[in-house]
Amino acid sequence: DLVERTAYLLSRKDTEKPVIVSLLTCLVRVARHSKNMAAKLSSHRIVTTLLSPHLPYLPVALKLIRVICAQSRELAQVLLDRLRLEATMAPLLARESTEVEEVAVCVEAHRLWVVLLAYGQALSLWDQLAPVVLQRLVTEYRSEGASSRLGAWLPLHLRLCKGRYSVQGRR
């Protein structure tokens, strides 16, 4: 069984990084197969315990979580709670680096966050990341100049922040 063999290899301390990446890539394909397969993976020890140490440094580990979450709102909520994804994702989303691997992790964390936001989940990350996101948008806008379509994002983001804070009674 592919999943059990993968769990065995992931649990070993001497499994090399390229092997882990290949195994997780196979599991991404399995998770994309159907909601049923994604549900089985979400409750398997691979996801519940063995994957957590790899989330901060392997983009494919975050991709596996994203693909499972994309199958249904319920699976996303289960993984959000079980893996404490908000706490894990906050530093990954705020990370600034020029290292290719770290940038890939940050991009995959943003993709996962988009899936969770589409379900109305992980909204509290806005409170933590609003200054970082706004600063990145302004920097990007300045680098692209006046012809940038990014300019439309700035007022939208400010409106979201203002609405978020006014709903909670903060300004």
ROLOLO-475981 format. One record per residue (C-alpha): residue number from 1; residue in three letters; x, y negated, z. Coordinates in nm, 2 decimals, always signed. Layout:
# residues N
<rec><nr>NUM</nr><rest>ala</rest><u>X</u><v>Y</v><w>Z</w></rec>
...
# end
This chain:
# residues 171
<rec><nr>1</nr><rest>asp</rest><u>+0.00</u><v>+0.00</v><w>+0.00</w></rec>
<rec><nr>2</nr><rest>leu</rest><u>+0.15</u><v>-0.33</v><w>-0.11</w></rec>
<rec><nr>3</nr><rest>val</rest><u>+0.02</u><v>-0.53</v><w>+0.18</w></rec>
<rec><nr>4</nr><rest>glu</rest><u>+0.15</u><v>-0.29</v><w>+0.44</w></rec>
<rec><nr>5</nr><rest>arg</rest><u>+0.49</u><v>-0.26</v><w>+0.27</w></rec>
<rec><nr>6</nr><rest>thr</rest><u>+0.51</u><v>-0.64</v><w>+0.25</w></rec>
<rec><nr>7</nr><rest>ala</rest><u>+0.42</u><v>-0.67</v><w>+0.62</w></rec>
<rec><nr>8</nr><rest>tyr</rest><u>+0.70</u><v>-0.42</v><w>+0.71</w></rec>
<rec><nr>9</nr><rest>leu</rest><u>+0.96</u><v>-0.61</v><w>+0.50</w></rec>
<rec><nr>10</nr><rest>leu</rest><u>+0.85</u><v>-0.95</v><w>+0.64</w></rec>
<rec><nr>11</nr><rest>ser</rest><u>+0.88</u><v>-0.82</v><w>+0.99</w></rec>
<rec><nr>12</nr><rest>arg</rest><u>+1.24</u><v>-0.71</v><w>+0.94</w></rec>
<rec><nr>13</nr><rest>lys</rest><u>+1.51</u><v>-0.96</v><w>+1.04</w></rec>
<rec><nr>14</nr><rest>asp</rest><u>+1.74</u><v>-0.86</v><w>+0.76</w></rec>
<rec><nr>15</nr><rest>thr</rest><u>+1.50</u><v>-0.92</v><w>+0.47</w></rec>
<rec><nr>16</nr><rest>glu</rest><u>+1.67</u><v>-1.18</v><w>+0.24</w></rec>
<rec><nr>17</nr><rest>lys</rest><u>+1.49</u><v>-1.50</v><w>+0.13</w></rec>
<rec><nr>18</nr><rest>pro</rest><u>+1.46</u><v>-1.41</v><w>-0.24</w></rec>
<rec><nr>19</nr><rest>val</rest><u>+1.28</u><v>-1.08</v><w>-0.14</w></rec>
<rec><nr>20</nr><rest>ile</rest><u>+1.05</u><v>-1.28</v><w>+0.09</w></rec>
<rec><nr>21</nr><rest>val</rest><u>+0.97</u><v>-1.53</v><w>-0.18</w></rec>
<rec><nr>22</nr><rest>ser</rest><u>+0.90</u><v>-1.24</v><w>-0.43</w></rec>
<rec><nr>23</nr><rest>leu</rest><u>+0.67</u><v>-1.06</v><w>-0.19</w></rec>
<rec><nr>24</nr><rest>leu</rest><u>+0.48</u><v>-1.37</v><w>-0.10</w></rec>
<rec><nr>25</nr><rest>thr</rest><u>+0.44</u><v>-1.45</v><w>-0.47</w></rec>
<rec><nr>26</nr><rest>cys</rest><u>+0.28</u><v>-1.11</v><w>-0.52</w></rec>
<rec><nr>27</nr><rest>leu</rest><u>+0.04</u><v>-1.18</v><w>-0.23</w></rec>
<rec><nr>28</nr><rest>val</rest><u>-0.06</u><v>-1.51</v><w>-0.39</w></rec>
<rec><nr>29</nr><rest>arg</rest><u>-0.17</u><v>-1.31</v><w>-0.69</w></rec>
<rec><nr>30</nr><rest>val</rest><u>-0.36</u><v>-1.07</v><w>-0.47</w></rec>
<rec><nr>31</nr><rest>ala</rest><u>-0.53</u><v>-1.35</v><w>-0.28</w></rec>
<rec><nr>32</nr><rest>arg</rest><u>-0.64</u><v>-1.51</v><w>-0.62</w></rec>
<rec><nr>33</nr><rest>his</rest><u>-0.81</u><v>-1.18</v><w>-0.72</w></rec>
<rec><nr>34</nr><rest>ser</rest><u>-1.12</u><v>-1.23</v><w>-0.52</w></rec>
<rec><nr>35</nr><rest>lys</rest><u>-1.27</u><v>-1.38</v><w>-0.20</w></rec>
<rec><nr>36</nr><rest>asn</rest><u>-1.28</u><v>-1.03</v><w>-0.06</w></rec>
<rec><nr>37</nr><rest>met</rest><u>-0.91</u><v>-0.98</v><w>-0.10</w></rec>
<rec><nr>38</nr><rest>ala</rest><u>-0.84</u><v>-1.32</v><w>+0.03</w></rec>
<rec><nr>39</nr><rest>ala</rest><u>-1.05</u><v>-1.24</v><w>+0.34</w></rec>
<rec><nr>40</nr><rest>lys</rest><u>-0.86</u><v>-0.92</v><w>+0.40</w></rec>
<rec><nr>41</nr><rest>leu</rest><u>-0.53</u><v>-1.11</v><w>+0.38</w></rec>
<rec><nr>42</nr><rest>ser</rest><u>-0.65</u><v>-1.38</v><w>+0.61</w></rec>
<rec><nr>43</nr><rest>ser</rest><u>-0.71</u><v>-1.13</v><w>+0.89</w></rec>
<rec><nr>44</nr><rest>his</rest><u>-0.40</u><v>-0.92</v><w>+0.82</w></rec>
<rec><nr>45</nr><rest>arg</rest><u>-0.09</u><v>-0.96</v><w>+1.04</w></rec>
<rec><nr>46</nr><rest>ile</rest><u>+0.10</u><v>-1.09</v><w>+0.75</w></rec>
<rec><nr>47</nr><rest>val</rest><u>-0.10</u><v>-1.42</v><w>+0.77</w></rec>
<rec><nr>48</nr><rest>thr</rest><u>-0.19</u><v>-1.41</v><w>+1.14</w></rec>
<rec><nr>49</nr><rest>thr</rest><u>+0.17</u><v>-1.36</v><w>+1.27</w></rec>
<rec><nr>50</nr><rest>leu</rest><u>+0.44</u><v>-1.29</v><w>+1.02</w></rec>
<rec><nr>51</nr><rest>leu</rest><u>+0.39</u><v>-1.60</v><w>+0.79</w></rec>
<rec><nr>52</nr><rest>ser</rest><u>+0.41</u><v>-1.88</v><w>+1.05</w></rec>
<rec><nr>53</nr><rest>pro</rest><u>+0.79</u><v>-1.89</v><w>+1.08</w></rec>
<rec><nr>54</nr><rest>his</rest><u>+0.81</u><v>-1.93</v><w>+0.70</w></rec>
<rec><nr>55</nr><rest>leu</rest><u>+0.56</u><v>-2.22</v><w>+0.66</w></rec>
<rec><nr>56</nr><rest>pro</rest><u>+0.80</u><v>-2.50</v><w>+0.73</w></rec>
<rec><nr>57</nr><rest>tyr</rest><u>+1.06</u><v>-2.40</v><w>+0.47</w></rec>
<rec><nr>58</nr><rest>leu</rest><u>+0.90</u><v>-2.18</v><w>+0.21</w></rec>
<rec><nr>59</nr><rest>pro</rest><u>+0.66</u><v>-2.35</v><w>-0.04</w></rec>
<rec><nr>60</nr><rest>val</rest><u>+0.52</u><v>-2.01</v><w>-0.14</w></rec>
<rec><nr>61</nr><rest>ala</rest><u>+0.41</u><v>-1.94</v><w>+0.22</w></rec>
<rec><nr>62</nr><rest>leu</rest><u>+0.20</u><v>-2.26</v><w>+0.21</w></rec>
<rec><nr>63</nr><rest>lys</rest><u>+0.08</u><v>-2.17</v><w>-0.14</w></rec>
<rec><nr>64</nr><rest>leu</rest><u>-0.05</u><v>-1.84</v><w>+0.00</w></rec>
<rec><nr>65</nr><rest>ile</rest><u>-0.24</u><v>-2.02</v><w>+0.27</w></rec>
<rec><nr>66</nr><rest>arg</rest><u>-0.38</u><v>-2.27</v><w>+0.02</w></rec>
<rec><nr>67</nr><rest>val</rest><u>-0.50</u><v>-1.99</v><w>-0.22</w></rec>
<rec><nr>68</nr><rest>ile</rest><u>-0.67</u><v>-1.81</v><w>+0.06</w></rec>
<rec><nr>69</nr><rest>cys</rest><u>-0.83</u><v>-2.14</v><w>+0.19</w></rec>
<rec><nr>70</nr><rest>ala</rest><u>-0.95</u><v>-2.22</v><w>-0.16</w></rec>
<rec><nr>71</nr><rest>gln</rest><u>-1.16</u><v>-1.91</v><w>-0.17</w></rec>
<rec><nr>72</nr><rest>ser</rest><u>-1.41</u><v>-2.04</v><w>+0.08</w></rec>
<rec><nr>73</nr><rest>arg</rest><u>-1.47</u><v>-2.30</v><w>+0.35</w></rec>
<rec><nr>74</nr><rest>glu</rest><u>-1.51</u><v>-2.02</v><w>+0.61</w></rec>
<rec><nr>75</nr><rest>leu</rest><u>-1.17</u><v>-1.87</v><w>+0.54</w></rec>
<rec><nr>76</nr><rest>ala</rest><u>-1.01</u><v>-2.22</v><w>+0.55</w></rec>
<rec><nr>77</nr><rest>gln</rest><u>-1.17</u><v>-2.29</v><w>+0.89</w></rec>
<rec><nr>78</nr><rest>val</rest><u>-1.04</u><v>-1.95</v><w>+1.02</w></rec>
<rec><nr>79</nr><rest>leu</rest><u>-0.69</u><v>-2.02</v><w>+0.91</w></rec>
<rec><nr>80</nr><rest>leu</rest><u>-0.70</u><v>-2.38</v><w>+1.02</w></rec>
<rec><nr>81</nr><rest>asp</rest><u>-0.78</u><v>-2.26</v><w>+1.37</w></rec>
<rec><nr>82</nr><rest>arg</rest><u>-0.58</u><v>-1.94</v><w>+1.38</w></rec>
<rec><nr>83</nr><rest>leu</rest><u>-0.26</u><v>-2.09</v><w>+1.24</w></rec>
<rec><nr>84</nr><rest>arg</rest><u>-0.30</u><v>-2.44</v><w>+1.40</w></rec>
<rec><nr>85</nr><rest>leu</rest><u>-0.25</u><v>-2.58</v><w>+1.05</w></rec>
<rec><nr>86</nr><rest>glu</rest><u>-0.30</u><v>-2.94</v><w>+1.14</w></rec>
<rec><nr>87</nr><rest>ala</rest><u>+0.00</u><v>-2.93</v><w>+1.39</w></rec>
<rec><nr>88</nr><rest>thr</rest><u>+0.21</u><v>-2.74</v><w>+1.13</w></rec>
<rec><nr>89</nr><rest>met</rest><u>+0.12</u><v>-2.96</v><w>+0.84</w></rec>
<rec><nr>90</nr><rest>ala</rest><u>+0.16</u><v>-3.31</v><w>+0.99</w></rec>
<rec><nr>91</nr><rest>pro</rest><u>+0.55</u><v>-3.31</v><w>+0.99</w></rec>
<rec><nr>92</nr><rest>leu</rest><u>+0.55</u><v>-3.14</v><w>+0.65</w></rec>
<rec><nr>93</nr><rest>leu</rest><u>+0.33</u><v>-3.41</v><w>+0.50</w></rec>
<rec><nr>94</nr><rest>ala</rest><u>+0.53</u><v>-3.69</v><w>+0.66</w></rec>
<rec><nr>95</nr><rest>arg</rest><u>+0.87</u><v>-3.54</v><w>+0.55</w></rec>
<rec><nr>96</nr><rest>glu</rest><u>+1.09</u><v>-3.75</v><w>+0.33</w></rec>
<rec><nr>97</nr><rest>ser</rest><u>+1.37</u><v>-3.58</v><w>+0.16</w></rec>
<rec><nr>98</nr><rest>thr</rest><u>+1.56</u><v>-3.55</v><w>-0.16</w></rec>
<rec><nr>99</nr><rest>glu</rest><u>+1.63</u><v>-3.18</v><w>-0.12</w></rec>
<rec><nr>100</nr><rest>val</rest><u>+1.45</u><v>-2.98</v><w>-0.38</w></rec>
<rec><nr>101</nr><rest>glu</rest><u>+1.32</u><v>-2.72</v><w>-0.14</w></rec>
<rec><nr>102</nr><rest>glu</rest><u>+1.20</u><v>-2.97</v><w>+0.12</w></rec>
<rec><nr>103</nr><rest>val</rest><u>+1.02</u><v>-3.18</v><w>-0.15</w></rec>
<rec><nr>104</nr><rest>ala</rest><u>+0.85</u><v>-2.86</v><w>-0.27</w></rec>
<rec><nr>105</nr><rest>val</rest><u>+0.73</u><v>-2.78</v><w>+0.08</w></rec>
<rec><nr>106</nr><rest>cys</rest><u>+0.60</u><v>-3.14</v><w>+0.11</w></rec>
<rec><nr>107</nr><rest>val</rest><u>+0.42</u><v>-3.11</v><w>-0.22</w></rec>
<rec><nr>108</nr><rest>glu</rest><u>+0.26</u><v>-2.78</v><w>-0.13</w></rec>
<rec><nr>109</nr><rest>ala</rest><u>+0.15</u><v>-2.91</v><w>+0.21</w></rec>
<rec><nr>110</nr><rest>his</rest><u>-0.02</u><v>-3.20</v><w>+0.03</w></rec>
<rec><nr>111</nr><rest>arg</rest><u>-0.20</u><v>-2.95</v><w>-0.20</w></rec>
<rec><nr>112</nr><rest>leu</rest><u>-0.31</u><v>-2.75</v><w>+0.10</w></rec>
<rec><nr>113</nr><rest>trp</rest><u>-0.44</u><v>-3.07</v><w>+0.26</w></rec>
<rec><nr>114</nr><rest>val</rest><u>-0.64</u><v>-3.16</v><w>-0.05</w></rec>
<rec><nr>115</nr><rest>val</rest><u>-0.81</u><v>-2.82</v><w>-0.03</w></rec>
<rec><nr>116</nr><rest>leu</rest><u>-0.89</u><v>-2.87</v><w>+0.34</w></rec>
<rec><nr>117</nr><rest>leu</rest><u>-1.01</u><v>-3.23</v><w>+0.29</w></rec>
<rec><nr>118</nr><rest>ala</rest><u>-1.25</u><v>-3.11</v><w>+0.01</w></rec>
<rec><nr>119</nr><rest>tyr</rest><u>-1.41</u><v>-2.90</v><w>+0.28</w></rec>
<rec><nr>120</nr><rest>gly</rest><u>-1.42</u><v>-3.19</v><w>+0.53</w></rec>
<rec><nr>121</nr><rest>gln</rest><u>-1.15</u><v>-3.03</v><w>+0.74</w></rec>
<rec><nr>122</nr><rest>ala</rest><u>-0.82</u><v>-3.16</v><w>+0.87</w></rec>
<rec><nr>123</nr><rest>leu</rest><u>-0.95</u><v>-3.51</v><w>+0.88</w></rec>
<rec><nr>124</nr><rest>ser</rest><u>-0.76</u><v>-3.59</v><w>+1.20</w></rec>
<rec><nr>125</nr><rest>leu</rest><u>-0.44</u><v>-3.59</v><w>+0.99</w></rec>
<rec><nr>126</nr><rest>trp</rest><u>-0.55</u><v>-3.92</v><w>+0.84</w></rec>
<rec><nr>127</nr><rest>asp</rest><u>-0.50</u><v>-4.08</v><w>+1.19</w></rec>
<rec><nr>128</nr><rest>gln</rest><u>-0.14</u><v>-3.95</v><w>+1.21</w></rec>
<rec><nr>129</nr><rest>leu</rest><u>-0.05</u><v>-4.00</v><w>+0.84</w></rec>
<rec><nr>130</nr><rest>ala</rest><u>-0.22</u><v>-4.33</v><w>+0.74</w></rec>
<rec><nr>131</nr><rest>pro</rest><u>+0.09</u><v>-4.54</v><w>+0.79</w></rec>
<rec><nr>132</nr><rest>val</rest><u>+0.31</u><v>-4.30</v><w>+0.60</w></rec>
<rec><nr>133</nr><rest>val</rest><u>+0.06</u><v>-4.26</v><w>+0.31</w></rec>
<rec><nr>134</nr><rest>leu</rest><u>+0.00</u><v>-4.63</v><w>+0.28</w></rec>
<rec><nr>135</nr><rest>gln</rest><u>+0.38</u><v>-4.70</v><w>+0.28</w></rec>
<rec><nr>136</nr><rest>arg</rest><u>+0.43</u><v>-4.44</v><w>+0.01</w></rec>
<rec><nr>137</nr><rest>leu</rest><u>+0.15</u><v>-4.58</v><w>-0.20</w></rec>
<rec><nr>138</nr><rest>val</rest><u>+0.29</u><v>-4.94</v><w>-0.18</w></rec>
<rec><nr>139</nr><rest>thr</rest><u>+0.64</u><v>-4.82</v><w>-0.26</w></rec>
<rec><nr>140</nr><rest>glu</rest><u>+0.51</u><v>-4.63</v><w>-0.57</w></rec>
<rec><nr>141</nr><rest>tyr</rest><u>+0.30</u><v>-4.93</v><w>-0.68</w></rec>
<rec><nr>142</nr><rest>arg</rest><u>+0.59</u><v>-5.16</v><w>-0.66</w></rec>
<rec><nr>143</nr><rest>ser</rest><u>+0.81</u><v>-4.92</v><w>-0.86</w></rec>
<rec><nr>144</nr><rest>glu</rest><u>+0.55</u><v>-4.88</v><w>-1.14</w></rec>
<rec><nr>145</nr><rest>gly</rest><u>+0.47</u><v>-5.25</v><w>-1.17</w></rec>
<rec><nr>146</nr><rest>ala</rest><u>+0.14</u><v>-5.43</v><w>-1.24</w></rec>
<rec><nr>147</nr><rest>ser</rest><u>+0.04</u><v>-5.18</v><w>-1.52</w></rec>
<rec><nr>148</nr><rest>ser</rest><u>+0.01</u><v>-4.90</v><w>-1.26</w></rec>
<rec><nr>149</nr><rest>arg</rest><u>-0.32</u><v>-4.72</v><w>-1.21</w></rec>
<rec><nr>150</nr><rest>leu</rest><u>-0.20</u><v>-4.66</v><w>-0.86</w></rec>
<rec><nr>151</nr><rest>gly</rest><u>-0.32</u><v>-5.00</v><w>-0.76</w></rec>
<rec><nr>152</nr><rest>ala</rest><u>-0.67</u><v>-4.87</v><w>-0.74</w></rec>
<rec><nr>153</nr><rest>trp</rest><u>-0.56</u><v>-4.63</v><w>-0.47</w></rec>
<rec><nr>154</nr><rest>leu</rest><u>-0.44</u><v>-4.90</v><w>-0.23</w></rec>
<rec><nr>155</nr><rest>pro</rest><u>-0.79</u><v>-5.06</v><w>-0.17</w></rec>
<rec><nr>156</nr><rest>leu</rest><u>-0.95</u><v>-4.72</v><w>-0.16</w></rec>
<rec><nr>157</nr><rest>his</rest><u>-0.70</u><v>-4.60</v><w>+0.11</w></rec>
<rec><nr>158</nr><rest>leu</rest><u>-0.74</u><v>-4.92</v><w>+0.31</w></rec>
<rec><nr>159</nr><rest>arg</rest><u>-1.12</u><v>-4.88</v><w>+0.29</w></rec>
<rec><nr>160</nr><rest>leu</rest><u>-1.09</u><v>-4.52</v><w>+0.41</w></rec>
<rec><nr>161</nr><rest>cys</rest><u>-0.87</u><v>-4.62</v><w>+0.69</w></rec>
<rec><nr>162</nr><rest>lys</rest><u>-1.09</u><v>-4.91</v><w>+0.79</w></rec>
<rec><nr>163</nr><rest>gly</rest><u>-1.40</u><v>-4.68</v><w>+0.78</w></rec>
<rec><nr>164</nr><rest>arg</rest><u>-1.22</u><v>-4.41</v><w>+0.98</w></rec>
<rec><nr>165</nr><rest>tyr</rest><u>-1.11</u><v>-4.65</v><w>+1.25</w></rec>
<rec><nr>166</nr><rest>ser</rest><u>-1.44</u><v>-4.84</v><w>+1.27</w></rec>
<rec><nr>167</nr><rest>val</rest><u>-1.64</u><v>-4.52</v><w>+1.31</w></rec>
<rec><nr>168</nr><rest>gln</rest><u>-1.42</u><v>-4.42</v><w>+1.60</w></rec>
<rec><nr>169</nr><rest>gly</rest><u>-1.44</u><v>-4.77</v><w>+1.75</w></rec>
<rec><nr>170</nr><rest>arg</rest><u>-1.08</u><v>-4.86</v><w>+1.68</w></rec>
<rec><nr>171</nr><rest>arg</rest><u>-0.94</u><v>-5.15</v><w>+1.47</w></rec>
# end
